[in-house]
Amino acid sequence: MKILAIIPARGGSKGVPGKNIKLLGDKSLIVHAIDCAKESKMISKIVVTTDSPEIINVVEKENVDIIVRPDNLAKDDSPVVNAVKHVLDTLKSDYDLLVLLQPTAPLRSAQQLDEIINMFKKDLSLEGVISVVPMDDIHPARMYQLDENINLIPYINSGETLRRQDLTPVYYRNGCFYAVTQKAFLEQNTLMPTYKKPYIMDPNWLVNIDNKRDFALATLLYDDWKDENSNN
């Protein structure tokens, strides 16, 4: 399979300024993402899409392709789908599979990436794989909406009083991996195609960095995660 790894890295983070080049352990978040792709046995090409000169300065040392993203694709509300389209339009090449590796979800391994790619090899009709983690206590049955009188209204109509172990399992996108066939991506205009399967990951390592609290949590978890995954 011809597989393209795309690493999206805007420069305009507000929650954590300079987030994508901020160090986690001994390397920046963007380099964590690049190394995950480099260490895979199956990735054909690695591309970083960014609008940031500072990010470009870091990535230039990593021997991967850089595509400069135009300003209109690098705003706070710019869909990542449009950045992926820009990458494909720039490369003018076809791939069997596109893999999105967000720098903000760094606790993942190349072994996991290869396991995801193998899911497509085993099921040729598969359109997408999304990494998720099981959620127990943080469950829709424990969530509420407020009505006009500020009364608690259960978000779902069943399960409010059930024990955790009796609840129907639910899964949360953790941001580590989005894999989609190029065909499905172009036809459906999404990284979340119709026929997709989960890649279930360990919830103990759930971290997706959007703010200072997330980065502090990632810093606390990183050494333990690294020790546990040192053989991966």
C-alpha positions as CSV (number, residue, x, y, z in Angstrom):
1,M,0.0,0.0,0.0
2,K,1.1,3.6,-0.7
3,I,0.5,5.4,2.5
4,L,0.8,9.2,3.2
5,A,1.3,10.4,6.8
6,I,0.0,14.0,7.2
7,I,1.0,16.0,10.3
8,P,-1.1,19.2,10.6
9,A,0.6,22.0,12.7
10,R,-0.8,25.5,12.8
11,G,1.2,28.2,14.4
12,G,-1.6,30.2,16.0
13,S,-2.4,28.2,19.1
14,K,-4.1,30.4,21.8
15,G,-4.6,27.8,24.6
16,V,-0.9,27.0,24.7
17,P,1.2,29.5,22.7
18,G,3.8,27.8,20.5
19,K,2.1,24.5,21.3
20,N,3.4,22.4,18.4
21,I,7.0,23.2,19.1
22,K,6.8,23.0,22.8
23,L,9.0,20.3,24.4
24,L,7.5,17.2,25.9
25,G,10.3,15.2,27.4
26,D,13.4,15.7,25.1
27,K,11.6,16.7,21.9
28,S,8.8,18.9,20.6
29,L,5.2,17.8,20.0
30,I,5.7,18.1,16.2
31,V,8.8,15.9,16.4
32,H,7.0,13.3,18.4
33,A,4.5,13.0,15.6
34,I,7.2,12.9,12.9
35,D,9.0,10.2,14.8
36,C,5.9,8.1,15.1
37,A,5.6,8.1,11.3
38,K,9.3,7.6,10.7
39,E,9.4,4.5,12.9
40,S,6.5,2.9,11.1
41,K,7.4,0.1,8.8
42,M,4.7,1.0,6.3
43,I,4.5,4.8,5.8
44,S,5.6,5.8,2.2
45,K,5.8,9.6,2.7
46,I,5.6,12.1,5.6
47,V,4.3,15.6,5.1
48,V,4.0,18.4,7.6
49,T,1.4,21.1,6.6
50,T,1.9,24.4,8.5
51,D,1.7,28.2,8.2
52,S,4.4,28.8,10.8
53,P,8.0,29.9,10.1
54,E,8.9,28.7,13.6
55,I,7.5,25.3,13.0
56,I,9.2,25.1,9.6
57,N,12.5,25.9,11.3
58,V,12.1,22.9,13.6
59,V,10.8,20.5,10.9
60,E,13.5,21.4,8.3
61,K,16.0,19.3,10.5
62,E,13.8,16.2,10.3
63,N,14.1,15.3,6.6
64,V,10.4,15.3,5.9
65,D,8.4,17.2,3.3
66,I,6.9,20.6,4.3
67,I,3.9,22.1,2.6
68,V,3.3,25.8,3.5
69,R,-0.4,26.2,4.2
70,P,-2.0,29.5,3.0
71,D,-3.4,31.8,5.7
72,N,-7.0,31.1,4.8
73,L,-6.4,27.4,5.7
74,A,-4.7,28.2,9.0
75,K,-7.4,30.1,11.0
76,D,-8.8,29.0,14.3
77,D,-12.0,27.7,12.5
78,S,-10.3,26.3,9.4
79,P,-11.4,22.6,9.0
80,V,-8.5,20.2,8.9
81,V,-10.2,18.5,5.9
82,N,-9.3,21.6,3.8
83,A,-5.6,21.4,4.9
84,V,-5.6,17.7,3.8
85,K,-7.1,18.6,0.4
86,H,-4.4,21.3,0.0
87,V,-1.7,18.6,0.7
88,L,-3.2,16.3,-1.9
89,D,-3.5,19.1,-4.5
90,T,0.1,20.1,-3.9
91,L,1.5,16.6,-4.1
92,K,-0.5,15.7,-7.2
93,S,-0.1,12.0,-6.4
94,D,-2.5,9.2,-5.4
95,Y,-2.2,7.2,-2.2
96,D,-4.1,4.2,-1.0
97,L,-4.3,5.5,2.6
98,L,-4.0,8.8,4.4
99,V,-3.0,8.9,8.1
100,L,-3.4,12.1,10.1
101,L,-1.1,12.4,13.1
102,Q,-2.0,15.4,15.2
103,P,0.9,16.7,17.3
104,T,-1.5,17.4,20.2
105,A,-2.0,13.6,20.9
106,P,1.6,12.5,21.4
107,L,1.2,9.3,23.5
108,R,1.1,6.8,20.7
109,S,3.6,4.5,19.0
110,A,4.7,3.4,15.5
111,Q,3.6,-0.1,16.4
112,Q,0.1,1.1,16.9
113,L,0.2,2.9,13.6
114,D,1.3,-0.2,11.8
115,E,-1.5,-2.2,13.5
116,I,-4.0,0.3,12.2
117,I,-2.6,0.0,8.7
118,N,-2.8,-3.8,8.9
119,M,-6.6,-3.4,9.6
120,F,-7.0,-2.0,6.1
121,K,-4.9,-4.9,4.6
122,K,-7.2,-7.4,6.3
123,D,-10.4,-5.7,5.2
124,L,-10.2,-4.2,1.7
125,S,-13.6,-2.6,2.0
126,L,-12.7,-0.7,5.1
127,E,-12.8,3.1,4.6
128,G,-11.5,4.4,7.9
129,V,-10.1,3.7,11.3
130,I,-10.3,6.1,14.2
131,S,-8.4,5.7,17.5
132,V,-10.6,5.7,20.6
133,V,-10.5,4.9,24.3
134,P,-13.3,3.3,26.4
135,M,-14.9,5.7,28.8
136,D,-16.3,4.5,32.1
137,D,-17.2,7.1,34.7
138,I,-17.2,9.9,32.0
139,H,-20.2,8.4,30.3
140,P,-23.3,10.0,28.6
141,A,-25.4,8.4,31.4
142,R,-23.6,10.7,33.9
143,M,-24.2,13.9,31.8
144,Y,-27.0,16.4,31.9
145,Q,-28.5,19.3,30.0
146,L,-30.3,22.2,31.7
147,D,-33.8,23.3,30.9
148,E,-35.2,26.8,31.0
149,N,-35.6,26.5,34.8
150,I,-32.0,25.3,35.2
151,N,-33.3,21.8,36.1
152,L,-31.0,18.8,35.4
153,I,-32.2,16.8,32.4
154,P,-30.4,13.5,31.7
155,Y,-28.6,13.6,28.4
156,I,-29.8,10.1,27.6
157,N,-33.0,8.6,28.9
158,S,-31.6,5.5,30.4
159,G,-28.7,4.6,32.6
160,E,-28.8,7.5,35.1
161,T,-29.0,5.2,38.1
162,L,-27.0,2.2,36.8
163,R,-23.7,1.1,38.2
164,R,-20.7,1.9,36.0
165,Q,-20.2,-1.8,35.2
166,D,-23.8,-2.1,34.0
167,L,-23.6,0.8,31.5
168,T,-23.4,0.1,27.8
169,P,-19.7,0.8,26.8
170,V,-19.0,4.0,25.0
171,Y,-15.8,5.2,23.3
172,Y,-14.2,8.6,22.9
173,R,-12.0,9.8,20.0
174,N,-8.6,10.4,21.6
175,G,-7.0,12.2,18.6
176,C,-4.0,9.9,18.1
177,F,-4.9,8.4,14.8
178,Y,-7.2,9.2,11.9
179,A,-6.7,6.8,8.9
180,V,-8.9,7.0,5.8
181,T,-8.5,5.7,2.3
182,Q,-7.9,8.5,-0.2
183,K,-10.8,7.3,-2.2
184,A,-13.3,7.6,0.7
185,F,-11.8,10.9,1.8
186,L,-12.3,12.5,-1.7
187,E,-15.7,11.0,-2.2
188,Q,-17.1,11.8,1.3
189,N,-15.1,14.9,2.1
190,T,-14.3,13.8,5.6
191,L,-11.8,12.0,7.8
192,M,-14.8,10.2,9.4
193,P,-16.1,8.0,6.5
194,T,-19.2,5.9,6.6
195,Y,-17.5,2.5,7.0
196,K,-15.1,2.9,9.9
197,K,-13.8,0.8,12.7
198,P,-12.2,1.7,16.0
199,Y,-8.6,1.2,17.1
200,I,-9.1,0.9,20.8
201,M,-6.3,2.4,23.0
202,D,-5.5,2.4,26.7
203,P,-7.5,5.2,28.5
204,N,-4.7,5.6,31.0
205,W,-2.7,7.5,28.4
206,L,-5.6,9.7,27.2
207,V,-4.3,13.2,26.6
208,N,-5.1,15.7,23.8
209,I,-3.4,19.0,24.3
210,D,-5.6,22.0,23.9
211,N,-4.7,24.1,27.0
212,K,-2.2,24.4,29.8
213,R,-3.9,21.8,31.9
214,D,-3.6,19.3,29.1
215,F,0.1,20.0,28.6
216,A,0.7,19.6,32.4
217,L,-1.1,16.3,32.3
218,A,0.9,15.1,29.3
219,T,4.1,16.0,31.1
220,L,3.1,14.0,34.2
221,L,2.2,11.0,32.1
222,Y,5.0,11.0,29.6
223,D,7.8,9.3,31.5
224,D,5.6,6.5,32.6
225,W,4.2,6.1,29.1
226,K,7.7,6.1,27.6
227,D,8.8,3.4,30.1
228,E,5.8,1.2,29.3
229,N,6.3,1.6,25.5
230,S,10.0,1.4,25.4
231,N,9.9,-1.9,23.5
232,N,7.3,-0.7,20.9
